[in-house]
Amino acid sequence: MTQGTRPDGQIFASQAVSGELEDFPAETRGWGVTVDGNDGAGNKVTDPTDGIPPMEWMNGILNKLSAQIFWNMRHAIPAWETGVWDAGAFITYSGWVYYNASAAETSETPGSGSAWVKLFPLSGMDGRYLEISKNLEEIATEGTTAQGEARDNLGLKSAATHAAQTSKDDTTTGSVLLTGNALAIRTAKARSGDAITSTDDLPINSVSFAYSDAVNGSGLAGSILSFSGLNDSYSVQVSAMYGGGGKRIKFRTHDGDAKIWNTWYELYHTGHIPTASETGALPITGGTLTGPVTVQDDGSAITIKADTLDAGLYIIFQEEDGSNIAYIGKGSNGIDDVAFSNYKGGNNAIILKADGSISISCAHGKNLNVTGEVVPTLYGNFDARYVSNIQLGAQVAVARDSGGYNKAAAGYVMMGTYSTYQDSNWEMDSILCKPMQKYINGAWVTISG
């Protein structure tokens, strides 16, 4: 495509006087109409002019051509076609207007290279572009859906639709926190030898870091959360250890009145249970109680369980110096007797034997003293050693012996006498006696005398 010349905007014969301009009688026939006066279909449209068109016809056709060119200058952009296009040329292609932004001619198809710049569509331009002077009024007019899509395209989040706090104490629902009114994630750290050596100097209302060697620190290495209220004078620091499974947490508060930091205290939880020594409790592995203990319960309130089968199991009472006083329980392995023994009494003891019997052992030749009545329920072993009943046996008569005596056998008691009347006198003939008997070891026995 050769370099053209920009039209000057003049229309040929636009000032012709009356009679000097006529329409060309047969434009589709062209110059041939001057030979025979016929149009392309053979119809007679004018008289022949011997092959030379008159001035009026020439003015008419040239006037029409220049007017069309003028109209294109004002109204039309040419459609792209294969060829060479000038630098700075405008064309239409696939519903869009393109501009040759290169500094040279181009034969590229629009969209295939870098020469043609896509400018705007041929239709719907009002709905595709925003006017600078309207300051996004077009999007506002389209409603909430269009506004939301615009914010998404700009990467704006929900805070873009909320008003900011008017002050630190503004608690209006939905207000956006201002910088300084909320916790900040900081890069500050406290460590021995660093710019900040003490946790006292870490920024408030922020999350910082402290090493275990930080001055006035919790002793834990990890992040420190700091928040404060009432003019930032009453701060709280929470220190969480990142190592060791992250189980340890400590906190401390700042006394804004005294202007001092209080002591660090540790928080305990299901993953970090305090030891007995940390709470002042007695360890499960054993220890010494220094005060009285009361167990209030129903049923089996205290159980002492052996660690090894058939081992000894007992409770020992001791003096302050550790010397033994007494013990109660199963004293030896393999023996199921239970004893209550007094070391101070020479090991005198009451032994509840495994066979069901009870043994009472007195030391130093001392007696067993029983205050109150002893009432046994079984007497099986009493029969051989103790009298369980007494009676008088059958009565007998004891005659006078040759010496003139009436003498009963040992163990007899006199019940009466027997007399006869002789020589006008009553004379004792014999004495009546009964043996005194005891019931022992299953039999009646006459008491010996």
C-alpha positions in Angstrom: 0.0 0.0 0.0 1.7 3.3 -1.2 2.0 6.4 0.9 -1.1 8.6 0.4 -1.7 12.3 0.8 -4.1 13.6 3.4 -7.2 15.2 1.7 -7.6 18.9 2.1 -11.3 18.7 2.8 -12.3 20.6 -0.4 -15.3 19.2 -2.4 -15.0 19.4 -6.2 -17.5 21.7 -7.9 -19.2 22.5 -4.6 -19.5 26.1 -5.9 -20.6 25.3 -9.4 -23.4 27.6 -10.7 -26.7 26.4 -11.9 -26.5 24.2 -14.9 -22.8 23.3 -14.5 -23.4 20.1 -12.4 -25.4 17.1 -13.4 -25.5 13.5 -12.1 -23.5 11.1 -14.3 -26.2 9.3 -16.3 -24.9 5.7 -15.8 -22.2 5.4 -13.2 -22.1 1.6 -13.5 -21.6 1.9 -17.3 -18.9 4.4 -16.9 -17.4 6.3 -19.8 -19.1 4.0 -22.3 -22.4 5.8 -21.9 -21.0 8.7 -23.9 -20.6 6.4 -27.0 -24.2 5.0 -27.3 -26.2 6.6 -24.5 -27.1 3.3 -22.9 -26.6 2.1 -19.3 -25.1 -1.3 -18.4 -28.4 -3.0 -19.0 -28.7 -1.6 -22.6 -31.4 0.9 -21.6 -31.4 4.3 -23.3 -30.6 6.9 -20.6 -29.1 9.8 -22.6 -27.9 10.9 -26.0 -24.4 9.9 -27.1 -21.7 12.6 -26.7 -19.2 11.1 -29.2 -17.1 9.5 -26.4 -16.5 12.8 -24.5 -18.5 13.4 -21.3 -19.8 17.0 -21.0 -18.6 19.3 -18.2 -21.8 18.9 -16.3 -21.3 15.1 -16.0 -17.7 15.5 -15.0 -18.6 18.0 -12.3 -21.3 15.7 -11.0 -19.1 12.6 -10.8 -16.1 14.4 -9.3 -18.4 16.2 -6.9 -19.7 12.9 -5.6 -16.3 11.3 -5.2 -14.9 14.2 -3.3 -17.9 14.4 -1.1 -17.5 10.7 -0.2 -13.9 11.3 0.7 -14.9 14.2 2.9 -17.5 12.1 4.6 -14.9 9.3 5.3 -12.6 11.9 6.8 -15.2 12.9 9.3 -17.0 9.6 10.0 -15.1 6.4 9.0 -12.1 4.3 9.9 -11.1 1.8 7.3 -11.5 -1.9 7.9 -8.2 -3.8 7.9 -7.2 -5.7 4.8 -4.1 -7.5 3.8 -1.4 -5.0 2.8 1.1 -2.5 4.2 -0.3 0.1 6.6 1.3 3.4 7.5 2.7 4.2 10.9 0.0 5.9 12.9 -2.8 4.3 10.9 -6.2 3.5 12.4 -8.2 0.5 11.3 -11.2 -1.6 12.5 -10.8 -5.4 13.0 -13.1 -7.9 14.6 -15.2 -5.2 16.3 -12.3 -3.2 17.7 -10.4 -0.1 16.7 -6.6 -0.6 16.4 -3.8 1.9 16.1 -0.4 1.3 14.5 1.8 2.5 17.4 5.0 1.4 15.8 7.3 3.9 14.1 7.2 2.1 10.8 4.7 0.6 8.3 3.3 -2.8 9.2 1.7 -5.7 7.4 0.9 -7.6 10.6 -2.6 -8.9 11.3 -4.1 -7.1 14.4 -3.5 -9.1 17.5 -0.6 -11.2 16.0 2.2 -8.8 16.8 3.1 -5.7 18.7 2.5 -3.0 16.0 -1.3 -2.8 16.4 -2.6 -1.5 19.7 -6.1 -2.4 20.6 -7.9 0.8 21.6 -11.7 0.4 22.0 -14.7 -1.6 20.8 -17.0 -0.4 18.1 -20.1 -0.9 20.3 -21.0 -0.7 24.0 -18.3 1.8 24.9 -20.4 3.5 27.6 -20.5 0.2 29.5 -16.9 -0.7 29.2 -15.0 2.5 30.1 -15.0 5.0 33.0 -14.8 8.7 32.6 -12.1 10.3 34.8 -14.3 13.2 35.6 -17.0 11.0 37.1 -14.7 9.5 39.7 -16.1 5.9 39.5 -19.7 7.1 39.5 -20.5 4.6 36.9 -19.6 1.7 39.2 -21.6 3.2 42.1 -24.6 3.5 39.8 -24.4 -0.2 38.8 -25.1 -1.3 42.4 -23.6 -3.4 45.2 -22.7 -6.4 43.0 -20.6 -4.2 40.6 -19.0 -2.4 43.6 -18.0 -5.7 45.2 -16.5 -7.1 42.0 -14.5 -3.8 41.6 -13.1 -4.1 45.1 -12.2 -7.8 44.5 -10.4 -6.8 41.3 -8.4 -4.2 43.2 -7.6 -6.7 45.9 -9.5 -4.7 48.6 -11.0 -6.7 51.5 -14.0 -6.2 53.7 -12.3 -3.3 55.6 -12.8 -1.1 52.5 -16.5 -0.8 53.3 -16.1 0.1 57.0 -15.4 3.4 58.7 -12.3 3.7 60.8 -12.3 4.2 64.6 -12.6 7.7 65.7 -10.5 7.0 68.8 -9.0 4.2 70.8 -12.2 3.9 72.8 -14.5 3.8 69.8 -16.3 0.5 70.0 -18.7 1.0 67.1 -19.6 -2.4 65.6 -17.7 -2.9 62.3 -15.2 0.0 62.8 -11.7 -0.6 61.4 -9.0 -0.5 64.0 -6.5 2.3 63.6 -2.7 1.7 63.7 -1.7 1.8 67.4 -5.2 0.8 68.6 -4.7 -2.9 68.1 -1.9 -5.5 68.7 1.0 -5.2 66.3 3.3 -8.0 65.2 6.7 -6.6 65.9 10.3 -7.6 65.1 11.5 -6.4 68.5 13.4 -8.9 70.6 15.0 -8.9 74.0 18.3 -10.7 74.5 21.4 -10.2 76.4 23.8 -8.1 74.3 21.1 -6.9 71.9 19.7 -3.3 71.6 16.9 -4.4 73.9 18.2 -6.5 76.8 15.2 -6.4 79.1 11.6 -7.5 78.6 10.7 -4.4 80.5 11.6 -2.4 77.4 9.6 -4.4 74.8 6.8 -2.4 73.0 3.4 -2.6 74.5 0.3 -3.8 72.6 2.4 -5.9 70.4 3.9 -9.4 69.9 7.6 -9.5 70.3 10.2 -12.1 71.0 12.4 -12.8 74.1 15.3 -15.2 74.6 15.8 -17.1 77.8 18.7 -14.9 78.9 16.7 -11.6 78.6 16.9 -9.4 81.7 13.7 -9.6 83.8 12.4 -12.2 81.4 10.3 -15.3 82.1 13.2 -17.6 81.4 11.3 -19.0 78.4 12.5 -18.5 74.8 9.6 -17.6 72.6 7.1 -15.0 71.6 5.8 -12.4 74.2 2.3 -11.0 73.8 1.9 -7.6 75.4 -1.4 -5.7 75.9 -2.3 -2.8 78.1 -5.3 -0.8 79.3 -6.0 2.6 80.9 -3.3 4.9 79.3 -1.0 1.9 78.6 0.1 1.9 82.2 -1.3 -1.4 83.3 0.3 -3.9 80.9 0.2 -7.7 80.8 2.9 -9.8 79.2 2.3 -13.4 78.3 5.4 -15.5 77.4 5.1 -18.8 75.6 8.0 -21.2 75.1 8.4 -22.5 71.6 10.6 -25.4 72.5 10.0 -28.5 74.6 6.7 -29.1 72.9 5.5 -25.6 73.5 3.9 -26.5 76.9 5.1 -23.7 79.2 3.4 -20.4 79.5 4.1 -17.6 82.0 2.6 -14.2 82.6 3.2 -11.0 84.6 1.5 -7.7 85.1 2.7 -4.1 85.4 1.5 -2.1 88.5 0.7 1.3 87.0 0.4 2.8 90.4 3.7 1.7 91.8 5.3 1.7 88.3 6.9 -1.7 88.7 6.6 -5.1 87.1 5.2 -7.9 89.2 6.7 -11.4 89.4 6.3 -13.9 86.6 3.9 -16.7 87.3 3.5 -20.0 85.4 0.2 -21.3 84.0 -0.5 -25.0 84.3 -2.8 -27.0 82.0 -3.5 -30.5 80.8 -0.3 -30.6 78.8 1.8 -29.1 81.6 0.8 -30.5 85.0 2.7 -29.1 88.1 4.9 -31.4 90.1 4.1 -32.1 93.8 7.0 -29.9 94.9 5.7 -27.0 92.8 2.3 -27.1 94.6 3.5 -28.2 98.0 1.8 -31.6 97.7 3.1 -35.0 98.8 4.7 -36.8 95.8 3.0 -40.1 94.7 6.4 -41.7 95.2 6.3 -41.0 98.9 7.4 -38.4 101.4 6.7 -36.9 104.9 3.4 -35.3 106.0 4.0 -32.7 108.7 0.4 -32.2 109.8 -2.7 -34.2 110.8 -4.7 -36.0 108.1 -8.5 -36.6 108.2 -10.1 -39.0 105.7 -13.8 -38.5 105.6 -15.5 -41.2 103.5 -17.9 -44.1 103.6 -16.7 -47.7 103.0 -13.1 -48.5 102.3 -11.6 -45.1 103.0 -7.9 -46.1 103.0 -6.3 -49.1 101.2 -2.7 -50.1 101.6 -1.6 -52.4 98.8 1.5 -54.5 98.5 3.8 -54.0 95.6 4.9 -57.7 95.5 2.8 -60.8 96.0 3.0 -62.3 99.5 5.4 -59.6 100.7 5.3 -58.1 104.2 3.0 -55.1 104.6 2.8 -53.0 107.7 2.6 -49.6 109.3 5.5 -48.6 111.6 5.2 -45.9 114.4 8.4 -44.1 115.2 9.8 -41.6 117.6 11.0 -38.2 116.4 14.6 -39.5 116.3 13.5 -42.4 114.0 13.5 -45.2 116.6 10.7 -47.7 116.3 7.7 -47.6 118.7 5.4 -50.2 117.3 4.0 -51.7 114.1 0.8 -53.2 112.9 0.5 -55.4 109.9 2.0 -58.4 108.1 5.5 -58.4 109.4 7.3 -61.0 107.1 7.2 -62.3 103.6 5.2 -65.6 103.2 3.5 -65.3 106.6 -0.1 -64.2 106.6 -0.3 -63.5 110.3 -1.2 -59.9 111.2 0.4 -58.5 114.4 0.2 -55.5 116.6 3.6 -55.4 118.2 5.1 -52.9 120.7 8.9 -52.5 120.4 9.0 -50.6 123.6 7.3 -53.5 125.4 9.9 -56.0 124.4 8.0 -57.0 121.3 4.9 -58.0 123.3 2.2 -58.5 120.7 -1.3 -59.5 119.7 -1.1 -61.8 116.7 -4.1 -62.5 114.5 -3.0 -65.8 112.9 -3.9 -66.8 109.4 -5.5 -70.1 110.8 -8.1 -68.1 112.7 -6.5 -68.3 116.1 -5.3 -65.3 118.2 -2.0 -65.3 120.1 -1.2 -62.8 122.9 2.4 -62.7 123.9 3.5 -61.0 127.1 7.1 -60.0 127.6 9.3 -59.7 130.7 7.1 -62.2 132.6 4.3 -59.8 132.8 0.6 -60.8 133.1 -2.3 -60.5 130.8 -4.8 -58.2 132.5 -8.4 -58.2 131.5 -10.7 -55.5 132.8 -14.2 -56.8 132.5 -15.8 -60.2 132.0 -14.4 -62.7 129.6 -17.3 -64.5 127.9 -16.3 -67.3 125.6 -18.7 -68.8 123.2 -16.9 -72.2 122.9 -15.7 -74.4 125.8 -14.1 -77.3 124.0 -10.7 -76.8 125.6 -12.1 -75.8 128.9 -13.4 -79.4 129.8 -9.9 -81.0 130.4 -8.7 -78.1 132.6 -11.6 -76.6 134.3 -14.6 -77.8 136.4 -17.8 -77.1 134.5 -20.3 -78.5 137.2 -20.5 -79.8 140.8 -22.9 -82.4 142.4 -23.4 -84.7 145.4 -23.2 -88.4 144.5 -25.2 -91.4 145.8 -25.7 -91.6 149.6 -23.9 -94.3 151.6 -24.0 -95.3 155.3 -20.7 -95.5 157.1 -20.7 -97.9 160.1 -18.6 -97.5 163.2 -15.2 -99.1 162.9 -13.5 -101.4 165.4 -12.0 -98.4 167.1 -15.3 -96.9 167.6 -15.1 -94.2 164.9 -17.5 -93.4 162.0 -15.1 -92.2 159.3 -16.3 -91.6 155.6 -14.0 -91.9 152.6 -12.1 -88.9 151.2 -14.3 -86.5 149.3 -17.6 -87.4 151.2 -19.7 -85.1 153.2 -22.0 -86.1 156.0 -25.6 -85.9 155.3 -27.0 -87.3 158.6 -26.8 -90.3 161.1 -28.6 -93.6 161.7 -29.3 -94.6 165.3 -30.7 -97.8 167.0 -32.4 -98.3 170.4 -30.5 -100.7 172.6 -30.5 -101.3 176.3 -33.1 -98.6 176.7 -30.8 -96.1 174.9 -30.5 -94.6 171.4 -27.1 -95.2 170.1 -25.7 -93.9 166.7 -25.1 -96.9 164.5 -23.8 -95.2 161.3 -23.4 -91.9 159.5 -25.0 -91.1 156.2 -22.6 -89.6 153.5 -22.6 -88.5 149.9 -19.5 -88.0 147.7 -18.9 -84.4 146.4 -18.3 -84.7 142.7 -17.0 -82.4 139.9 -17.6 -82.5 136.2 -14.4 -82.3 134.3 -13.1 -83.5 131.0 -16.5 -85.0 130.2 -16.9 -87.1 133.4 -18.0 -86.9 137.0 -15.1 -87.3 139.4 -15.2 -87.4 143.2 -13.2 -84.7 144.7 -10.1 -86.1 146.5 -9.5 -84.9 150.1 
